[in-house]
Amino acid sequence: MRADIVMLHGGSHSQLATLDDPALAPYRIRPLHIRTADCEDLRDADVVVVSDRLRPDLLARWHEPILDRLERGATVLVFGENSVGEWIPGITEQRRPTVFWWWRTGEDHRLRLRNPTHPAREFLTDRALIWHYHGVLSLPSGAVSLVDLETPEGGQDGSVLLVDEARGGRLLVTTMDPVYHHGSGFMPGATQLLYSTLYWATR
């Protein structure tokens, strides 16, 4: 049976370009504009994708419906810069400077892969998980980090991508912003992360 996938978006160029990507057509994603769509449109969704960089004031009315779908067994993907620390219980978020071009400058990106045997890692290549970030997340009880950020001194700063399967459904949260970069046409790792998380979410 085909999964019912919805994507919350705000109509930005990158979000519309992502929704128009022919490679995603087989998923038959239903786009929901956060300003004009009805929260009832989430009722039967198997997968909820929260695009990165949505306006917090417009996203606010969707918080409860998204968490309700999660509790009822849906898979929820929340991409970067969506103030998750303010509305997903158990998660705190702290911003961090973005290291954009570490592969050119030779700077240490300080991203470290974790939990290589976690089932989600079968779908996520190293390139999909290591490109950049906009902050760090605390781990709620029962969650697993797949990517951590180290401090410059070598300590653990926080998670950049976590998976939480203790809320009824499956929750993936990351401070990376794959929809923006995929739709904008730069950072190949962003495209891999977007494609891979959608594939994981529908399995």
C-alpha positions, 0 to 999 in steps of 0.5 A, spaced: 500 500 500 502 506 498 504 511 503 500 518 504 505 523 504 504 530 506 509 536 506 508 542 509 511 548 506 511 556 505 511 557 498 519 559 497 523 557 491 527 552 494 520 548 497 516 549 490 522 546 486 523 540 491 516 539 490 516 539 483 522 534 482 521 529 478 525 524 482 520 525 487 514 524 483 513 517 485 512 518 492 505 522 490 507 528 495 501 532 497 503 539 498 500 543 504 501 550 504 502 552 512 498 559 511 492 556 507 491 548 508 487 545 513 490 542 519 485 536 518 489 534 511 494 531 516 488 526 519 490 520 514 497 522 513 502 516 514 508 521 513 509 528 515 515 532 512 516 539 515 520 543 510 526 547 513 525 554 514 518 555 515 515 561 518 514 560 526 508 564 527 505 560 521 507 553 523 505 554 530 498 552 529 501 545 526 504 543 532 499 540 535 496 536 529 503 534 527 505 531 534 498 528 534 499 524 527 506 522 530 503 519 537 498 515 532 503 512 528 506 516 523 513 518 521 515 525 522 521 528 518 522 535 521 528 539 517 532 544 520 531 551 523 524 550 525 525 552 532 523 544 534 526 546 542 519 550 542 514 545 540 517 538 540 517 535 548 523 533 550 528 536 545 532 543 546 535 546 541 541 551 540 544 555 534 551 554 532 555 557 526 555 554 520 561 551 517 559 552 509 565 550 505 570 545 510 572 541 504 575 547 501 578 550 507 580 544 510 577 546 516 574 540 521 567 540 520 566 536 527 561 532 525 561 525 528 557 519 525 554 515 531 550 508 532 552 505 525 548 499 527 541 503 527 536 501 522 536 508 519 543 508 517 542 503 512 538 508 508 543 514 510 550 514 507 556 518 510 555 524 504 548 524 506 549 525 513 556 530 513 555 537 510 553 542 515 548 544 520 545 550 524 545 548 531 545 542 536 539 538 539 539 535 546 536 527 546 529 526 549 529 519 552 529 514 548 532 517 542 538 516 538 543 520 535 546 518 528 550 525 527 553 529 533 557 535 533 564 535 537 566 542 541 573 545 538 576 541 544 573 534 542 567 534 547 560 532 545 556 538 543 549 535 541 546 531 536 545 534 529 540 528 527 536 524 531 531 519 531 526 517 536 521 511 536 518 512 543 512 516 541 508 512 537 511 513 530 517 515 528 520 522 529 527 524 525 529 531 527 535 534 524 538 541 524 540 540 517 536 544 511 536 539 505 529 542 502 533 549 502 539 546 499 536 541 494 531 546 491 536 551 491 541 546 487 547 546 491 550 541 496 549 534 493 549 531 500 543 535 502 539 532 496 542 525 498 539 526 505 532 528 502 532 522 498 534 518 503 530 520 509 524 520 504 525 512 502 526 511 510 520 514 512 516 510 507 519 503 509 
